[in-house]
Amino acid sequence: MTTADVSTAQELAKACADAMWEEDAATRHLGIAMERVAPGMAVLSMTVRPEMTNGHRTCHGGYIFALADSTFAFACNSYDQRTVAQHCSITYIAPAFAGDCLTATAREVSRRGRSGIYDINITNQNGDHIAEFRGHSRTIKGTLLPGQE
């Protein structure tokens, strides 16, 4: 798909997500699924596998961070401007366990110039609050779709 094929902001966000998905081996390798994407927002999910647990038998925080980071990436790249993380932080609230289905929901808080701020809420299948992630984004040169460069 090229930028000429896109007529709405929603179509652009979906086309950008599809283009990124094709190149995002890490997200696919973790078994993360894309549930929804829209301008400035994304929802991704991941089932915690036994090999993702640590010595406390809880999901290793790095996997929760990776889910949140991927969700952040799909939200902030929804405008066809290549965008990367400038700074990220996470607060773990409750543990996740093998078999839990985690859902990360990203929402755009601010987007001005080359900078953006996104909040990502991570919950389990029961709606329990697992973690909060905040990502600061920075646009770089280039686009995701052909036809704009």
Buried (B, 14 or more C-beta within 10 A) or exposed (E): BEBEEBEEEEEBBBBBBBBBBEEBEEBBEBEBBBEBBBBBBBBBBBBBEEEBBEEEEBBBBEBBBBBBBBBBBBBBBBBBBBBEBBEBEBEBEEBBBBEBBBBBBBBBEEBEEEEBBBBBBBBBEEEBEBBBBBBBBBBEEEBBBEEEE
